[in-house]
Amino acid sequence: MEFDEELYHNRNLAEMMFSVLKRKYGEEIRAKKYWNQLKEIKFKVLVHNIDRFARLFLLFK
């Protein structure tokens, strides 16, 4: 079996994103139910994406 560099690079990007979200919004998930935990994580990602978009928009304005 060969080492797949592209696949490894994708994992590296995912791990970096998890690290960014944890540093920015904390490691805790307050929801108890699974579906609410999923919603909470999606909300954190959405807020992060909006923040990144706003920073880029202001940078190029």
All heavy atoms as TSV, in Angstrom:
chain	resi	resn	atom	element	x	y	z
A	1	MET	N	N	0.843	-1.186	0.000
A	1	MET	CA	C	0.000	0.000	0.000
A	1	MET	C	C	0.887	1.248	0.000
A	1	MET	O	O	1.805	1.359	0.791
A	1	MET	CB	C	-0.891	-0.020	1.241
A	1	MET	CG	C	-1.906	1.069	1.257
A	1	MET	SD	S	-3.107	0.736	2.542
A	1	MET	CE	C	-3.245	2.314	3.254
A	2	GLU	N	N	0.588	2.177	-0.876
A	2	GLU	CA	C	1.365	3.405	-0.984
A	2	GLU	C	C	0.805	4.484	-0.066
A	2	GLU	O	O	-0.363	4.481	0.281
A	2	GLU	CB	C	1.335	3.915	-2.417
A	2	GLU	CG	C	2.143	3.084	-3.379
A	2	GLU	CD	C	2.166	3.726	-4.749
A	2	GLU	OE1	O	2.188	4.977	-4.834
A	2	GLU	OE2	O	2.153	2.979	-5.724
A	3	PHE	N	N	1.669	5.404	0.299
A	3	PHE	CA	C	1.269	6.552	1.104
A	3	PHE	C	C	0.572	7.564	0.207
A	3	PHE	O	O	1.126	8.002	-0.801
A	3	PHE	CB	C	2.513	7.170	1.761
A	3	PHE	CG	C	2.204	8.340	2.637
A	3	PHE	CD1	C	1.617	8.156	3.869
A	3	PHE	CD2	C	2.505	9.629	2.227
A	3	PHE	CE1	C	1.340	9.228	4.687
A	3	PHE	CE2	C	2.233	10.712	3.034
A	3	PHE	CZ	C	1.650	10.509	4.273
A	4	ASP	N	N	-0.643	7.932	0.555
A	4	ASP	CA	C	-1.430	8.874	-0.242
A	4	ASP	C	C	-1.261	10.279	0.332
A	4	ASP	O	O	-1.881	10.641	1.322
A	4	ASP	CB	C	-2.893	8.456	-0.237
A	4	ASP	CG	C	-3.735	9.255	-1.216
A	4	ASP	OD1	O	-3.224	10.254	-1.765
A	4	ASP	OD2	O	-4.891	8.876	-1.419
A	5	GLU	N	N	-0.398	11.076	-0.305
A	5	GLU	CA	C	-0.108	12.413	0.216
A	5	GLU	C	C	-1.309	13.332	0.161
A	5	GLU	O	O	-1.513	14.140	1.058
A	5	GLU	CB	C	1.066	13.029	-0.546
A	5	GLU	CG	C	2.380	12.642	0.054
A	5	GLU	CD	C	3.496	13.566	-0.376
A	5	GLU	OE1	O	3.298	14.790	-0.376
A	5	GLU	OE2	O	4.558	13.027	-0.701
A	6	GLU	N	N	-2.108	13.240	-0.886
A	6	GLU	CA	C	-3.277	14.119	-1.000
A	6	GLU	C	C	-4.276	13.829	0.121
A	6	GLU	O	O	-4.820	14.749	0.735
A	6	GLU	CB	C	-3.955	13.944	-2.348
A	6	GLU	CG	C	-5.093	14.913	-2.563
A	6	GLU	CD	C	-5.709	14.798	-3.945
A	6	GLU	OE1	O	-5.018	14.335	-4.864
A	6	GLU	OE2	O	-6.870	15.168	-4.073
A	7	LEU	N	N	-4.509	12.564	0.397
A	7	LEU	CA	C	-5.414	12.186	1.475
A	7	LEU	C	C	-4.874	12.657	2.819
A	7	LEU	O	O	-5.612	13.178	3.653
A	7	LEU	CB	C	-5.626	10.666	1.487
A	7	LEU	CG	C	-6.653	10.138	2.470
A	7	LEU	CD1	C	-8.029	10.710	2.165
A	7	LEU	CD2	C	-6.691	8.621	2.411
A	8	TYR	N	N	-3.572	12.515	3.035
A	8	TYR	CA	C	-2.967	12.964	4.270
A	8	TYR	C	C	-3.085	14.473	4.408
A	8	TYR	O	O	-3.360	14.985	5.481
A	8	TYR	CB	C	-1.493	12.556	4.345
A	8	TYR	CG	C	-0.867	12.940	5.650
A	8	TYR	CD1	C	-1.105	12.199	6.798
A	8	TYR	CD2	C	-0.050	14.065	5.756
A	8	TYR	CE1	C	-0.549	12.558	8.013
A	8	TYR	CE2	C	0.509	14.436	6.968
A	8	TYR	CZ	C	0.259	13.675	8.095
A	8	TYR	OH	O	0.802	14.040	9.290
A	9	HIS	N	N	-2.921	15.197	3.310
A	9	HIS	CA	C	-3.046	16.653	3.338
A	9	HIS	C	C	-4.469	17.051	3.739
A	9	HIS	O	O	-4.653	18.004	4.504
A	9	HIS	CB	C	-2.684	17.235	1.975
A	9	HIS	CG	C	-2.771	18.725	1.913
A	9	HIS	ND1	N	-1.908	19.541	2.618
A	9	HIS	CD2	C	-3.616	19.545	1.262
A	9	HIS	CE1	C	-2.231	20.811	2.388
A	9	HIS	NE2	N	-3.255	20.823	1.566
A	10	ASN	N	N	-5.468	16.348	3.254
A	10	ASN	CA	C	-6.855	16.635	3.627
A	10	ASN	C	C	-7.065	16.428	5.120
A	10	ASN	O	O	-7.758	17.214	5.763
A	10	ASN	CB	C	-7.824	15.760	2.836
A	10	ASN	CG	C	-7.914	16.189	1.394
A	10	ASN	OD1	O	-7.547	17.300	1.041
A	10	ASN	ND2	N	-8.372	15.282	0.545
A	11	ARG	N	N	-6.485	15.368	5.675
A	11	ARG	CA	C	-6.609	15.131	7.105
A	11	ARG	C	C	-5.941	16.263	7.881
A	11	ARG	O	O	-6.463	16.737	8.887
A	11	ARG	CB	C	-5.981	13.794	7.480
A	11	ARG	CG	C	-6.037	13.559	8.971
A	11	ARG	CD	C	-5.372	12.317	9.415
A	11	ARG	NE	N	-5.350	12.277	10.863
A	11	ARG	CZ	C	-5.278	11.192	11.557
A	11	ARG	NH1	N	-5.225	10.029	10.953
A	11	ARG	NH2	N	-5.244	11.242	12.864
A	12	ASN	N	N	-4.791	16.707	7.407
A	12	ASN	CA	C	-4.074	17.791	8.054
A	12	ASN	C	C	-4.933	19.062	8.082
A	12	ASN	O	O	-4.988	19.765	9.100
A	12	ASN	CB	C	-2.751	18.045	7.327
A	12	ASN	CG	C	-1.850	18.977	8.066
A	12	ASN	OD1	O	-1.922	19.099	9.280
A	12	ASN	ND2	N	-0.998	19.658	7.337
A	13	LEU	N	N	-5.612	19.364	6.972
A	13	LEU	CA	C	-6.483	20.540	6.916
A	13	LEU	C	C	-7.659	20.410	7.890
A	13	LEU	O	O	-8.035	21.381	8.556
A	13	LEU	CB	C	-7.002	20.744	5.496
A	13	LEU	CG	C	-5.966	21.162	4.460
A	13	LEU	CD1	C	-6.598	21.194	3.071
A	13	LEU	CD2	C	-5.354	22.493	4.810
A	14	ALA	N	N	-8.229	19.221	7.981
A	14	ALA	CA	C	-9.347	19.001	8.897
A	14	ALA	C	C	-8.901	19.165	10.353
A	14	ALA	O	O	-9.589	19.817	11.152
A	14	ALA	CB	C	-9.932	17.612	8.689
A	15	GLU	N	N	-7.750	18.607	10.696
A	15	GLU	CA	C	-7.230	18.732	12.063
A	15	GLU	C	C	-6.934	20.190	12.397
A	15	GLU	O	O	-7.187	20.645	13.509
A	15	GLU	CB	C	-5.961	17.890	12.234
A	15	GLU	CG	C	-6.178	16.396	12.124
A	15	GLU	CD	C	-6.940	15.822	13.311
A	15	GLU	OE1	O	-7.007	16.468	14.374
A	15	GLU	OE2	O	-7.478	14.714	13.167
A	16	MET	N	N	-6.416	20.940	11.430
A	16	MET	CA	C	-6.135	22.351	11.649
A	16	MET	C	C	-7.430	23.122	11.906
A	16	MET	O	O	-7.503	23.966	12.799
A	16	MET	CB	C	-5.415	22.953	10.452
A	16	MET	CG	C	-5.064	24.411	10.684
A	16	MET	SD	S	-5.004	25.477	9.235
A	16	MET	CE	C	-6.376	24.987	8.261
A	17	MET	N	N	-8.477	22.790	11.146
A	17	MET	CA	C	-9.758	23.471	11.311
A	17	MET	C	C	-10.354	23.190	12.685
A	17	MET	O	O	-10.877	24.095	13.343
A	17	MET	CB	C	-10.718	23.024	10.203
A	17	MET	CG	C	-11.919	23.889	10.064
A	17	MET	SD	S	-11.429	25.530	9.550
A	17	MET	CE	C	-12.405	26.483	10.639
A	18	PHE	N	N	-10.273	21.932	13.137
A	18	PHE	CA	C	-10.759	21.598	14.482
A	18	PHE	C	C	-9.996	22.395	15.532
A	18	PHE	O	O	-10.578	22.906	16.495
A	18	PHE	CB	C	-10.616	20.105	14.771
A	18	PHE	CG	C	-11.573	19.245	13.998
A	18	PHE	CD1	C	-11.136	18.082	13.398
A	18	PHE	CD2	C	-12.901	19.587	13.871
A	18	PHE	CE1	C	-12.008	17.280	12.688
A	18	PHE	CE2	C	-13.790	18.797	13.163
A	18	PHE	CZ	C	-13.333	17.634	12.570
A	19	SER	N	N	-8.701	22.531	15.352
A	19	SER	CA	C	-7.869	23.278	16.288
A	19	SER	C	C	-8.278	24.753	16.333
A	19	SER	O	O	-8.386	25.343	17.409
A	19	SER	CB	C	-6.400	23.141	15.896
A	19	SER	OG	O	-5.589	23.915	16.731
A	20	VAL	N	N	-8.514	25.333	15.168
A	20	VAL	CA	C	-8.924	26.738	15.089
A	20	VAL	C	C	-10.251	26.936	15.817
A	20	VAL	O	O	-10.409	27.868	16.620
A	20	VAL	CB	C	-9.045	27.197	13.617
A	20	VAL	CG1	C	-9.780	28.526	13.503
A	20	VAL	CG2	C	-7.683	27.285	12.979
A	21	LEU	N	N	-11.213	26.060	15.555
A	21	LEU	CA	C	-12.524	26.197	16.185
A	21	LEU	C	C	-12.435	26.033	17.703
A	21	LEU	O	O	-13.099	26.754	18.452
A	21	LEU	CB	C	-13.502	25.178	15.598
A	21	LEU	CG	C	-13.923	25.442	14.161
A	21	LEU	CD1	C	-14.761	24.287	13.631
A	21	LEU	CD2	C	-14.675	26.751	14.039
A	22	LYS	N	N	-11.630	25.104	18.163
A	22	LYS	CA	C	-11.483	24.896	19.601
A	22	LYS	C	C	-10.834	26.102	20.281
A	22	LYS	O	O	-11.241	26.511	21.357
A	22	LYS	CB	C	-10.653	23.644	19.889
A	22	LYS	CG	C	-11.412	22.364	19.668
A	22	LYS	CD	C	-10.529	21.169	20.000
A	22	LYS	CE	C	-11.230	19.868	19.776
A	22	LYS	NZ	N	-10.379	18.725	20.133
A	23	ARG	N	N	-9.806	26.663	19.647
A	23	ARG	CA	C	-9.149	27.842	20.232
A	23	ARG	C	C	-10.085	29.040	20.250
A	23	ARG	O	O	-10.097	29.822	21.202
A	23	ARG	CB	C	-7.884	28.192	19.458
A	23	ARG	CG	C	-6.688	27.403	19.882
A	23	ARG	CD	C	-5.417	27.873	19.209
A	23	ARG	NE	N	-5.315	27.221	17.900
A	23	ARG	CZ	C	-5.186	27.844	16.752
A	23	ARG	NH1	N	-5.114	29.154	16.708
A	23	ARG	NH2	N	-5.101	27.178	15.623
A	24	LYS	N	N	-10.874	29.178	19.208
A	24	LYS	CA	C	-11.727	30.354	19.062
A	24	LYS	C	C	-12.991	30.289	19.923
A	24	LYS	O	O	-13.380	31.290	20.520
A	24	LYS	CB	C	-12.115	30.480	17.585
A	24	LYS	CG	C	-12.588	31.823	17.162
A	24	LYS	CD	C	-12.660	31.881	15.654
A	24	LYS	CE	C	-12.959	33.269	15.186
A	24	LYS	NZ	N	-13.025	33.343	13.734
A	25	TYR	N	N	-13.609	29.113	19.984
A	25	TYR	CA	C	-14.909	28.995	20.645
A	25	TYR	C	C	-14.914	28.055	21.843
A	25	TYR	O	O	-15.963	27.833	22.444
A	25	TYR	CB	C	-15.973	28.531	19.638
A	25	TYR	CG	C	-16.074	29.460	18.460
A	25	TYR	CD1	C	-15.694	29.056	17.194
A	25	TYR	CD2	C	-16.536	30.756	18.617
A	25	TYR	CE1	C	-15.774	29.912	16.112
A	25	TYR	CE2	C	-16.615	31.621	17.545
A	25	TYR	CZ	C	-16.240	31.194	16.292
A	25	TYR	OH	O	-16.313	32.044	15.225
A	26	GLY	N	N	-13.769	27.488	22.174
A	26	GLY	CA	C	-13.687	26.593	23.322
A	26	GLY	C	C	-13.972	25.148	22.937
A	26	GLY	O	O	-14.528	24.862	21.882
A	27	GLU	N	N	-13.577	24.251	23.812
A	27	GLU	CA	C	-13.727	22.819	23.549
A	27	GLU	C	C	-15.078	22.272	23.980
A	27	GLU	O	O	-15.469	21.195	23.573
A	27	GLU	CB	C	-12.622	22.040	24.266
A	27	GLU	CG	C	-11.248	22.317	23.727
A	27	GLU	CD	C	-10.201	21.431	24.360
A	27	GLU	OE1	O	-10.528	20.319	24.795
A	27	GLU	OE2	O	-9.042	21.865	24.409
A	28	GLU	N	N	-15.780	23.008	24.821
A	28	GLU	CA	C	-17.037	22.508	25.383
A	28	GLU	C	C	-18.173	22.516	24.371
A	28	GLU	O	O	-18.277	23.418	23.543
A	28	GLU	CB	C	-17.477	23.372	26.564
A	28	GLU	CG	C	-16.639	23.245	27.781
A	28	GLU	CD	C	-17.180	24.099	28.909
A	28	GLU	OE1	O	-18.248	24.723	28.734
A	28	GLU	OE2	O	-16.534	24.132	29.950
A	29	ILE	N	N	-19.013	21.522	24.499
A	29	ILE	CA	C	-20.302	21.502	23.817
A	29	ILE	C	C	-21.325	21.407	24.933
A	29	ILE	O	O	-21.299	20.482	25.743
A	29	ILE	CB	C	-20.428	20.305	22.852
A	29	ILE	CG1	C	-19.383	20.423	21.756
A	29	ILE	CG2	C	-21.824	20.243	22.268
A	29	ILE	CD1	C	-19.388	19.265	20.798
A	30	ARG	N	N	-22.204	22.371	25.011
A	30	ARG	CA	C	-23.129	22.451	26.137
A	30	ARG	C	C	-24.379	21.584	25.964
A	30	ARG	O	O	-25.012	21.218	26.933
A	30	ARG	CB	C	-23.522	23.903	26.360
A	30	ARG	CG	C	-22.357	24.723	26.867
A	30	ARG	CD	C	-22.703	26.203	26.949
A	30	ARG	NE	N	-21.604	26.964	27.508
A	30	ARG	CZ	C	-20.557	27.382	26.831
A	30	ARG	NH1	N	-20.458	27.107	25.562
A	30	ARG	NH2	N	-19.603	28.092	27.402
A	31	ALA	N	N	-24.719	21.279	24.723
A	31	ALA	CA	C	-25.925	20.495	24.453
A	31	ALA	C	C	-25.761	19.063	24.953
A	31	ALA	O	O	-24.667	18.503	24.942
A	31	ALA	CB	C	-26.226	20.503	22.963
A	32	LYS	N	N	-26.852	18.477	25.389
A	32	LYS	CA	C	-26.834	17.101	25.901
A	32	LYS	C	C	-27.232	16.086	24.834
A	32	LYS	O	O	-26.646	15.023	24.741
A	32	LYS	CB	C	-27.789	16.959	27.095
A	32	LYS	CG	C	-27.475	17.878	28.249
A	32	LYS	CD	C	-26.187	17.487	28.922
A	32	LYS	CE	C	-25.937	18.394	30.119
A	32	LYS	NZ	N	-24.577	18.375	30.543
A	33	LYS	N	N	-28.238	16.420	24.045
A	33	LYS	CA	C	-28.723	15.491	23.032
A	33	LYS	C	C	-27.843	15.556	21.788
A	33	LYS	O	O	-27.311	16.607	21.433
A	33	LYS	CB	C	-30.162	15.820	22.647
A	33	LYS	CG	C	-31.133	15.602	23.778
A	33	LYS	CD	C	-32.540	15.892	23.339
A	33	LYS	CE	C	-33.505	15.684	24.491
A	33	LYS	NZ	N	-34.871	15.987	24.085
A	34	TYR	N	N	-27.707	14.404	21.144
A	34	TYR	CA	C	-26.822	14.283	19.983
A	34	TYR	C	C	-27.158	15.301	18.896
A	34	TYR	O	O	-26.273	15.990	18.384
A	34	TYR	CB	C	-26.896	12.859	19.414
A	34	TYR	CG	C	-26.152	12.712	18.115
A	34	TYR	CD1	C	-24.769	12.625	18.095
A	34	TYR	CD2	C	-26.834	12.684	16.897
A	34	TYR	CE1	C	-24.069	12.512	16.900
A	34	TYR	CE2	C	-26.147	12.568	15.712
A	34	TYR	CZ	C	-24.776	12.481	15.712
A	34	TYR	OH	O	-24.097	12.367	14.527
A	35	TRP	N	N	-28.434	15.415	18.518
A	35	TRP	CA	C	-28.817	16.303	17.421
A	35	TRP	C	C	-28.564	17.756	17.788
A	35	TRP	O	O	-28.202	18.564	16.931
A	35	TRP	CB	C	-30.271	16.085	17.009
A	35	TRP	CG	C	-30.462	14.737	16.403
A	35	TRP	CD1	C	-31.157	13.688	16.921
A	35	TRP	CD2	C	-29.888	14.250	15.175
A	35	TRP	NE1	N	-31.075	12.601	16.099
A	35	TRP	CE2	C	-30.299	12.912	15.011
A	35	TRP	CE3	C	-29.079	14.821	14.202
A	35	TRP	CZ2	C	-29.922	12.146	13.920
A	35	TRP	CZ3	C	-28.701	14.050	13.113
A	35	TRP	CH2	C	-29.125	12.728	12.981
A	36	ASN	N	N	-28.748	18.110	19.054
A	36	ASN	CA	C	-28.463	19.479	19.481
A	36	ASN	C	C	-26.953	19.740	19.504
A	36	ASN	O	O	-26.516	20.853	19.224
A	36	ASN	CB	C	-29.081	19.751	20.848
A	36	ASN	CG	C	-30.591	19.808	20.782
A	36	ASN	OD1	O	-31.168	20.029	19.720
A	36	ASN	ND2	N	-31.244	19.590	21.903
A	37	GLN	N	N	-26.159	18.707	19.810
A	37	GLN	CA	C	-24.703	18.844	19.747
A	37	GLN	C	C	-24.267	19.113	18.314
A	37	GLN	O	O	-23.417	19.966	18.061
A	37	GLN	CB	C	-24.025	17.576	20.272
A	37	GLN	CG	C	-24.163	17.374	21.747
A	37	GLN	CD	C	-23.575	16.046	22.199
A	37	GLN	OE1	O	-23.209	15.186	21.386
A	37	GLN	NE2	N	-23.493	15.868	23.507
A	38	LEU	N	N	-24.872	18.380	17.396
A	38	LEU	CA	C	-24.567	18.567	15.978
A	38	LEU	C	C	-24.923	19.986	15.532
A	38	LEU	O	O	-24.139	20.641	14.836
A	38	LEU	CB	C	-25.340	17.531	15.156
A	38	LEU	CG	C	-24.883	17.259	13.748
A	38	LEU	CD1	C	-23.437	16.788	13.719
A	38	LEU	CD2	C	-25.779	16.223	13.109
A	39	LYS	N	N	-26.083	20.474	15.946
A	39	LYS	CA	C	-26.496	21.838	15.612
A	39	LYS	C	C	-25.528	22.861	16.187
A	39	LYS	O	O	-25.185	23.850	15.531
A	39	LYS	CB	C	-27.901	22.117	16.149
A	39	LYS	CG	C	-28.998	21.416	15.405
A	39	LYS	CD	C	-30.334	21.717	16.055
A	39	LYS	CE	C	-31.432	20.862	15.495
A	39	LYS	NZ	N	-32.716	21.094	16.189
A	40	GLU	N	N	-25.077	22.623	17.416
A	40	GLU	CA	C	-24.154	23.550	18.058
A	40	GLU	C	C	-22.831	23.624	17.290
A	40	GLU	O	O	-22.281	24.708	17.075
A	40	GLU	CB	C	-23.905	23.111	19.500
A	40	GLU	CG	C	-23.096	24.084	20.311
A	40	GLU	CD	C	-22.965	23.683	21.758
A	40	GLU	OE1	O	-23.792	22.898	22.261
A	40	GLU	OE2	O	-22.009	24.165	22.392
A	41	ILE	N	N	-22.331	22.496	16.872
A	41	ILE	CA	C	-21.077	22.462	16.107
A	41	ILE	C	C	-21.259	23.154	14.758
A	41	ILE	O	O	-20.413	23.946	14.335
A	41	ILE	CB	C	-20.589	21.009	15.930
A	41	ILE	CG1	C	-20.175	20.430	17.274
A	41	ILE	CG2	C	-19.445	20.940	14.923
A	41	ILE	CD1	C	-19.955	18.937	17.268
A	42	LYS	N	N	-22.378	22.878	14.089
A	42	LYS	CA	C	-22.644	23.525	12.799
A	42	LYS	C	C	-22.754	25.038	12.967
A	42	LYS	O	O	-22.291	25.800	12.122
A	42	LYS	CB	C	-23.922	22.979	12.180
A	42	LYS	CG	C	-23.777	21.590	11.623
A	42	LYS	CD	C	-25.087	21.113	11.024
A	42	LYS	CE	C	-24.970	19.728	10.447
A	42	LYS	NZ	N	-26.246	19.274	9.852
A	43	PHE	N	N	-23.352	25.478	14.075
A	43	PHE	CA	C	-23.486	26.898	14.341
A	43	PHE	C	C	-22.113	27.542	14.533
A	43	PHE	O	O	-21.845	28.624	14.021
A	43	PHE	CB	C	-24.365	27.118	15.568
A	43	PHE	CG	C	-24.623	28.569	15.857
A	43	PHE	CD1	C	-25.450	29.308	15.047
A	43	PHE	CD2	C	-24.029	29.185	16.942
A	43	PHE	CE1	C	-25.682	30.654	15.300
A	43	PHE	CE2	C	-24.249	30.514	17.209
A	43	PHE	CZ	C	-25.083	31.256	16.389
A	44	LYS	N	N	-21.214	26.861	15.252
A	44	LYS	CA	C	-19.863	27.387	15.450
A	44	LYS	C	C	-19.131	27.520	14.117
A	44	LYS	O	O	-18.442	28.513	13.872
A	44	LYS	CB	C	-19.059	26.490	16.400
A	44	LYS	CG	C	-19.494	26.605	17.841
A	44	LYS	CD	C	-18.663	25.706	18.732
A	44	LYS	CE	C	-19.101	25.826	20.169
A	44	LYS	NZ	N	-18.269	25.016	21.076
A	45	VAL	N	N	-19.286	26.530	13.252
A	45	VAL	CA	C	-18.648	26.577	11.927
A	45	VAL	C	C	-19.240	27.715	11.104
A	45	VAL	O	O	-18.508	28.462	10.440
A	45	VAL	CB	C	-18.781	25.227	11.191
A	45	VAL	CG1	C	-18.319	25.337	9.755
A	45	VAL	CG2	C	-18.006	24.143	11.928
A	46	LEU	N	N	-20.554	27.886	11.155
A	46	LEU	CA	C	-21.213	28.956	10.418
A	46	LEU	C	C	-20.730	30.328	10.894
A	46	LEU	O	O	-20.399	31.196	10.079
A	46	LEU	CB	C	-22.731	28.849	10.580
A	46	LEU	CG	C	-23.568	29.924	9.896
A	46	LEU	CD1	C	-23.416	29.822	8.392
A	46	LEU	CD2	C	-25.011	29.798	10.310
A	47	VAL	N	N	-20.660	30.520	12.199
A	47	VAL	CA	C	-20.189	31.791	12.749
A	47	VAL	C	C	-18.742	32.042	12.340
A	47	VAL	O	O	-18.378	33.167	11.968
A	47	VAL	CB	C	-20.353	31.820	14.287
A	47	VAL	CG1	C	-19.646	33.015	14.901
A	47	VAL	CG2	C	-21.822	31.819	14.664
A	48	HIS	N	N	-17.925	31.002	12.374
A	48	HIS	CA	C	-16.533	31.144	11.952
A	48	HIS	C	C	-16.455	31.565	10.484
A	48	HIS	O	O	-15.675	32.468	10.133
A	48	HIS	CB	C	-15.778	29.824	12.162
A	48	HIS	CG	C	-14.412	29.825	11.573
A	48	HIS	ND1	N	-13.356	30.490	12.138
A	48	HIS	CD2	C	-13.933	29.263	10.439
A	48	HIS	CE1	C	-12.286	30.330	11.384
A	48	HIS	NE2	N	-12.609	29.586	10.349
A	49	ASN	N	N	-17.243	30.940	9.631
A	49	ASN	CA	C	-17.229	31.269	8.200
A	49	ASN	C	C	-17.698	32.695	7.949
A	49	ASN	O	O	-17.131	33.411	7.118
A	49	ASN	CB	C	-18.073	30.284	7.403
A	49	ASN	CG	C	-17.414	28.932	7.279
A	49	ASN	OD1	O	-16.209	28.806	7.447
A	49	ASN	ND2	N	-18.209	27.921	7.015
A	50	ILE	N	N	-18.710	33.139	8.669
A	50	ILE	CA	C	-19.194	34.519	8.531
A	50	ILE	C	C	-18.116	35.492	8.988
A	50	ILE	O	O	-17.879	36.522	8.341
A	50	ILE	CB	C	-20.503	34.724	9.325
A	50	ILE	CG1	C	-21.643	33.948	8.662
A	50	ILE	CG2	C	-20.851	36.206	9.432
A	50	ILE	CD1	C	-22.907	33.887	9.483
A	51	ASP	N	N	-17.448	35.169	10.080
A	51	ASP	CA	C	-16.360	36.015	10.585
A	51	ASP	C	C	-15.235	36.119	9.560
A	51	ASP	O	O	-14.727	37.206	9.295
A	51	ASP	CB	C	-15.838	35.451	11.906
A	51	ASP	CG	C	-14.720	36.287	12.488
A	51	ASP	OD1	O	-14.906	37.516	12.638
A	51	ASP	OD2	O	-13.656	35.708	12.801
A	52	ARG	N	N	-14.844	34.995	8.964
A	52	ARG	CA	C	-13.777	34.990	7.960
A	52	ARG	C	C	-14.193	35.817	6.733
A	52	ARG	O	O	-13.405	36.584	6.199
A	52	ARG	CB	C	-13.450	33.559	7.524
A	52	ARG	CG	C	-12.809	32.719	8.586
A	52	ARG	CD	C	-11.362	33.033	8.786
A	52	ARG	NE	N	-10.638	32.736	7.564
A	52	ARG	CZ	C	-9.489	33.297	7.222
A	52	ARG	NH1	N	-8.919	34.155	7.998
A	52	ARG	NH2	N	-8.906	32.985	6.096
A	53	PHE	N	N	-15.440	35.651	6.304
A	53	PHE	CA	C	-15.937	36.401	5.160
A	53	PHE	C	C	-15.910	37.899	5.453
A	53	PHE	O	O	-15.478	38.704	4.615
A	53	PHE	CB	C	-17.354	35.959	4.790
A	53	PHE	CG	C	-17.949	36.754	3.672
A	53	PHE	CD1	C	-17.574	36.494	2.358
A	53	PHE	CD2	C	-18.865	37.754	3.914
A	53	PHE	CE1	C	-18.115	37.229	1.314
A	53	PHE	CE2	C	-19.407	38.497	2.877
A	53	PHE	CZ	C	-19.029	38.233	1.577
A	54	ALA	N	N	-16.362	38.285	6.640
A	54	ALA	CA	C	-16.394	39.699	7.013
A	54	ALA	C	C	-14.987	40.281	7.060
A	54	ALA	O	O	-14.758	41.406	6.592
A	54	ALA	CB	C	-17.075	39.865	8.371
A	55	ARG	N	N	-14.028	39.529	7.594
A	55	ARG	CA	C	-12.643	40.017	7.647
A	55	ARG	C	C	-12.077	40.193	6.240
A	55	ARG	O	O	-11.404	41.183	5.963
A	55	ARG	CB	C	-11.767	39.059	8.437
A	55	ARG	CG	C	-12.028	39.095	9.916
A	55	ARG	CD	C	-11.191	38.016	10.607
A	55	ARG	NE	N	-11.583	37.853	11.970
A	55	ARG	CZ	C	-10.893	38.379	12.995
A	55	ARG	NH1	N	-9.813	39.078	12.765
A	55	ARG	NH2	N	-11.309	38.175	14.224
A	56	LEU	N	N	-12.344	39.251	5.348
A	56	LEU	CA	C	-11.850	39.368	3.974
A	56	LEU	C	C	-12.532	40.512	3.244
A	56	LEU	O	O	-11.909	41.246	2.489
A	56	LEU	CB	C	-12.070	38.050	3.216
A	56	LEU	CG	C	-11.146	36.919	3.587
A	56	LEU	CD1	C	-11.585	35.633	2.892
A	56	LEU	CD2	C	-9.715	37.240	3.232
A	57	PHE	N	N	-13.823	40.692	3.488
A	57	PHE	CA	C	-14.577	41.760	2.844
A	57	PHE	C	C	-14.029	43.120	3.274
A	57	PHE	O	O	-13.838	44.007	2.446
A	57	PHE	CB	C	-16.058	41.647	3.199
A	57	PHE	CG	C	-16.914	42.687	2.549
A	57	PHE	CD1	C	-17.227	42.608	1.209
A	57	PHE	CD2	C	-17.392	43.764	3.291
A	57	PHE	CE1	C	-18.009	43.577	0.607
A	57	PHE	CE2	C	-18.166	44.737	2.698
A	57	PHE	CZ	C	-18.476	44.633	1.355
A	58	LEU	N	N	-13.752	43.283	4.569
A	58	LEU	CA	C	-13.215	44.545	5.065
A	58	LEU	C	C	-11.790	44.780	4.583
A	58	LEU	O	O	-11.370	45.905	4.367
A	58	LEU	CB	C	-13.266	44.578	6.594
A	58	LEU	CG	C	-14.658	44.659	7.206
A	58	LEU	CD1	C	-14.579	44.538	8.721
A	58	LEU	CD2	C	-15.360	45.945	6.796
A	59	LEU	N	N	-11.045	43.704	4.402
A	59	LEU	CA	C	-9.664	43.806	3.954
A	59	LEU	C	C	-9.586	44.338	2.530
A	59	LEU	O	O	-8.736	45.168	2.209
A	59	LEU	CB	C	-8.985	42.425	4.034
A	59	LEU	CG	C	-7.524	42.355	3.657
A	59	LEU	CD1	C	-6.688	43.121	4.677
A	59	LEU	CD2	C	-7.080	40.907	3.615
A	60	PHE	N	N	-10.502	43.914	1.675
A	60	PHE	CA	C	-10.471	44.299	0.266
A	60	PHE	C	C	-11.394	45.465	-0.062
A	60	PHE	O	O	-11.585	45.801	-1.214
A	60	PHE	CB	C	-10.819	43.096	-0.629
A	60	PHE	CG	C	-9.735	42.055	-0.624
A	60	PHE	CD1	C	-9.941	40.834	-0.007
A	60	PHE	CD2	C	-8.505	42.311	-1.209
A	60	PHE	CE1	C	-8.951	39.870	0.002
A	60	PHE	CE2	C	-7.512	41.370	-1.197
A	60	PHE	CZ	C	-7.730	40.140	-0.589
A	61	LYS	N	N	-11.983	46.057	0.915
A	61	LYS	CA	C	-12.901	47.178	0.687
A	61	LYS	C	C	-12.146	48.446	0.448
A	61	LYS	O	O	-11.126	48.744	0.895
A	61	LYS	CB	C	-13.824	47.339	1.891
A	61	LYS	CG	C	-14.909	48.312	1.631
A	61	LYS	CD	C	-15.877	48.316	2.784
A	61	LYS	CE	C	-16.977	49.316	2.482
A	61	LYS	NZ	N	-17.889	49.472	3.548
